[in-house]
Amino acid sequence: MLSLGKLYLTYIQTASSFQGKRMTGLEFAASDASVAQLLMCEGVNVGSSARGRRIGVIGSHGAVGRALLELLCAEGCEVICGNRTRRTPDEDTLFVDAHKADSVREFARGCAVVVNCAGPSCLIKDRVAAALPADAIYVDPFGGNCFEHYAGVCPSIINAGCTPGLAGLLTRHLAGSFDECTTAVVCCGGREQGGLAGFADVILSTRDGYGHPGQMLVEGRVCPHVESDWQMQDTASFPQEPENLRSPFVTDELYRVVRDCAIAQLAGFLVIPDQASLQLLLKAMSLSESGEPEELMRFFAQIDAAKSGLDEDRKNWSAMQVSARGHTAGVLKRSSVAVCSDDSSELTAVVLAQTVLRALETGCPPGAHWAYRFLEVEPVMGALRQAGMRLSESGPDELMTERHQHAGAVESGFL
């Protein structure tokens, strides 16, 4: 509940200018965003700062771009689509080349936010963001580590997708619910088509550092993965098919989360549909070590088509489960969140849309920012539910330690 003092302050700051009219989030943000936040936390409808704002989406032809377009239009945004081609002569899209600064600047004129869904971002790097003016905000579903030395004037929010993005946000959220987080495990994967650009992003980023296969994180350091009971117990409910393969893998995002939240141990797993898919993935990774970008994209398109053939007539699914253990007031507890959908592109689009809406509501300081630090978990979870994703949460539940088990056995007379 709001205190009387805060409520009175809210009234004083808003009554004179908004008496007798509906207050919008944009008007609040212009005067005092913290006041709007106080009321929204109390369930007061303060409107949407997105309504009527111009958002540029580069790459709206792709799976993520199409889904994002629908979500932003539903929020009342004016969405401008940019692509290298028109699919039909009368398609409402602007021509834009993400590799050419002049083309990007022309496209972005008047946009409050520009989202780059074109990809692969490991080839485009920070070119789009660097071409934008200081009064725009750049959002990228990926980006990897390409923004480490970003020097553009436009604020940028990167890695605002499923993995990285949602995985880091949920891990940060669960770890922060304990006084001390002792372990966390993140399991992602499934059988689905994420689009050629997303596929290329993951493969090409392995050259420049995306993650660490066969490793885990212990006390903030990358170490060889060692299987343990807590990892298996905390991922037991992850939806899997008999032919799925589970491979240890920790992303650079999770490395950052571990350091931010002082998580003692973290294990990550990538779930691959079957052995044939693994072979295609390994082939793509071997090709990524050499060749020109255009040639690589042709190879990736062939591999992506072969993957589509493998998955033909098979039900698509994508899942993410994040579990964490930690102490609260000296008691060991466990919490878990699971998100399931038919396609990770849908998950990515929801996270992107929430990033855009939060950027419009709060603004963004200069520099490059990882989305897992920028976003708040509750609005994202609400948006996932509204989009029809299957969510489940459990905990924090108290866990029986060996000491408690021994004490219980003595008390019962068993020992």
N, C-alpha and C positions, 0 to 999 in steps of 0.2 A: 504493500500500500504506500501511496505517496504520503509524506509527512505534510502537516498543515502548512509548514513554512515553504516547502517546495511547491505545494499546490497554489499557495498565495502568490509566490514568485511567478509561477506559470501564468496565473490570471493577470497579474499586473503587466507582464511583458507582452501579453497577446490581446487583452481585451480591447485596448484602445484602437488597434488597427484592424481587428478581426470581428468586432462586435456585430452580430447579426448576419455573418456570412460563414460558410464552411471553410475551415482552415486547410490549406494544402501543405504537403511536406516541403514543396519547393519554397513556399513563403516562409515556413519555419526555418528552413536551412539558410535563407537569406538573412534572417535576424539572429537566431540562436538555435543551432541544431540540437543542442542538449535539451532544450525545452521540449522540442518535438519528441525526442527520444523518451523523456519522462512520461509523456502522455501515451505514446505508443506502447510502452511497457505496461500501461494500465488498461490497454485494450481500446483506447480512444482512436477513432478513425480520423487520421489527419491527412488522408489523401495520398497521392503518389507524385513524387518529384519527377517521374518519368514521363508523365502525360504531356504530349506535344513536343517532347525533346527529340532532336534529330540524332539518330544513331546510324553510323555507316557500318555495313557488314561486307567485308571483302571475302569473296568465296561463298556466296549464298547458294551455289549449285550443289555443294557437297552435302553429305548427310548431316553434319553438325550445323552447317550454315542454314539449311532448310528448317531444321527444328528450332534453331535460335530465332529465325525470322518470325515464326508463329508465336513464340513466347513473348517477344518484344512487342509485336503488334497487339497482343492481348493486353499488354500493360498500357496501351495508348501511345506508344512511341511512334514517331515518324521514322520509318526505317528506309534507308537508301541502300540499295543493293549494288555491289560492284563485282564484275567478273571480266575475264579476258575475252569471253565470247557471249553471244546471245544464242539461246537454244531455239528460240522462235523469233521471226522478224519483229513481232510486236511485244516481245518481252520487256517488262519495265525494269531495265538494269542499265547501269552506266559502265562504260569500258574503263578498266583500271589495270595497270601492270604493277604488281607489288614490288617489282625489282627496280622501278623507275620513280625517283623522288618527285619529279614534276607531276607525273600521273597521279601519285598518291595525294599530293597536296591539292590538286584540282578536285579530286573525288571527295576529299575530306572537308571541303569548304563549308562552314556552317555547322559541322558535326560536333556535338558535345563529347561523344565517345566514338572511337573507331575500333571495331573488332576484326581481327585478322583470322579468318577461318580458311584462308587459301592454302597455306603450308606448302611443302614442309618447312616449318620455321627454322630448322637447322640449316636450310639453304638460304632462306630469306633473311635469317638472323634478325638484327634490329633495324633493318632498312626502313620498314614501314613506320615504326615508332620514331625513328630519327628524322623522318620527313615531315612529321606533324608539328603544328604550332603549340605553344605553351598552354593555350586555353582549351586544348583537347586532351582527352585521356585515352591511352592505348590499352587494349585488352587482348591477350593471346591465350588460347587454350593450352598452348605448350610453350616453347621457348627454351626449355632445358636450362643450360648454363650459358646461353648465348648473350645474356645481358650482363655478364659479370663486369664488363667495362663500359657499360652504357653511358653515353655522354649527351644524349638528346635532351631537349628542353621540355618535351612532353612527358608528363607522368605516365608510368607504365605499370600494368598489373599483369604478371605473366604466370604460366603454369596453372591456369584457371580452368582445368578440365576434370577428368575423372581420376586418372593417375598420370601425372601429379595433379593435385588440386583437392578433390574430395577426400582422397586417402589421407593426405596430410592434415586436413581440417578435422576429420573425425578422430585421428590419432591425438592431435593436440587437445581436442575437447575431452576425450576420455582421460588422458594423462593429467589434465588440469583438475579433474574431479577428486583427485587424491592429494593428501598431504605429501606423499612420496610415491612416485610411480616406479615399481620394481621391474615389471615386464610388460611388453606389448607385442602383439603379433598382428600382421596385416596380410590378408590373403585376397588376391584379386585374379580375375580371369573368367574364362568361359568359352563358349562356342558362338562366335558372332563375327559380323563384318563391320569393322570400324571405319572403312573408307581408305582409299589409296594414300591420301595425304597423311592421315594418322598413322598408317602402317609404316610409311616412309620416315615419318618423324621419329618413331621409336627405333627403327633400324639404324638410321643415319646418326642419331644421337649417341649410339653406343661408341662411335668413333671419338666423340668429344667429351664423353662422360655423362651417362644418364643414370647409371647405377652399378651395382656390384653383384654379379652372378656368383652363387655358391658361398655367399658371405652373410654375416649377421653383424649387429652392432652391440658392443659390450663396453660400457662406461665411455661412450662417445667415440670408440675406435672401431674401425672395420676389421673383423676377425673371421676366420673360416667358420662356416656354419656348423654347429653341433646340435643335433636333434635332442629334444628333451620332452618330458611329459607335459609340461605346461603348454608347449607349442601345439601338440596333438590335441590336448583337451580343449584348448581355446579355439580350435578351428574344426572341431568335430562336426559342427552343424553346417559347415560350408557345403552348399549344394554341389554334388559331383556326380559324374557318370563313371562307370567302371573303367573306361579306357582313358580317363583323364590322367595327366601327368602333373605332379606338383614339384616345382623347382625352386630352391631357395634363391631369393633375389631381393636386395634392398636398394631402393632408389635414392638419388641424391636428396630428394625432398625429405624422405624419412630420416636421412642423416642429419638434416637441419632441424627437424622436429625433435629428434633425440637430444640434440644439444640445447635447443630452446627450453625443453621441458624437463631436462635432467632425468631421462628415462634410463634406468640401469642397463636393461637388455631389451633389444628389439629384434624380432625375426620377421622376415617378409617372404611371401611365397607367390610365385606366378603360376597359375593353373593353365596348362595348355591342353586343348581338346583331346589330342591323340598323338601317336608316334609319327604319323604322316605329316601332321601340322608342324611338329617339332622339326622334322627334316627340312620342310620348306622355310621355316624360320632360320635355321642354321645356314641354309643356302643363301638366303637374303643377307645375313650378317657377313658371310664370306665375300659376297659381291660388293658390299659397302666399303670395303677397304681400298678399292681402286675404281677408276672410271670417272668420266665427266658426269655432272649432275643430270643432264638430259638423258644420257645413256643409262644411268642408274635408274631413273624413273621408268624407263621402258622395261628394264629387267623386273623392277618391283611390280609393274602393272601385270606382267606375265605371271609372276608368283602369286599376286593377289587373285588373279583369275583362276589359277590352279587351286588356291585355297577355297574359292567360291564353289568350285566343282566338288571338292571334298565335302563341303557342308551342304550341298544340294539335298533337299528333302529332309534335312535334319533340323530339329527345333533349335533356334538361336536362343542363347541366354548369356547374361553377363551378371557377375556377382562380386560383391566386395564385403568382407567381414573384417572388422577391427575389434580386437579385444585387448583389455588392459587389466593388470593387477596392481594393487598398491595398498598402502596403509593410510587409514583415516582414523585419527585418535588412537593409534596403536593397533587397530584391528585390520587384518588383511581382507580385502574385498576384491571382487572382479566385476567389470562392466563390459558390455559388448553391444555393437551396432552392426546390423547387416542390411545391405541394400541390394535388391535384385531388379533387373529389368531385362527386356528382350534384346537390348542393344546399348553398348556403352556410349554411342553417339547421343542417345537421349539423355543419359546422365550428364555428359559433357555440356550439352546445350543448356540444361537447367542450371548448372554451376556457372556457366558463362553469363546467362541472363541475370542471375543473382549478383554476379560481380558488377555488371553494368548498372543495375538498379542501386546497389550500394554506392557505387562511384558517383552516381547522380545525386544521391541523398547526402553523402558526407564529403564528396570531393576526394582528392588524392594528392598527397605531397609529392614534390619532385623526386625523380629517381625511379628505379625499378623495384617492384615489390612482388613477392610471391603471394599467390592468392590465399594459401592456407593461413597466412598471417593477417590478411586484409579482411577476410570474410568472418561473419558470425554464424555459428552453427544452427541456431534455431530457425532463422528465416530460410536457410538452405534446406533443412529437413522438412519444413512446411511446404516449400515449393516442390520437393521431390514427391511428397505425398499427393499434392494437388495434381501433379503430372501423371499420377497413376503408378509410381514406382512402389515396389513391395518393400516395406521397411519393418524391421523388428529391432527392439531394444530390450536389453535385460540389465538388471543391476542398478546400483551396486549391491551385490550379494556377498554376504560374509562367507569366507572360505575357512574350512577346517585345516589348521596347521597340524603338523605331527604332534606338537605339544598338546594341542587341544584334543586331538584324537586319543592320545595316551591318557589325559585327564578324564575324558569321557568313559574310557574303558575301566579305569580304576573306580570311578563313581558308580558305574553300573554293576560292579562286582566281577566283571570279566577278568580283570587283573587284580 
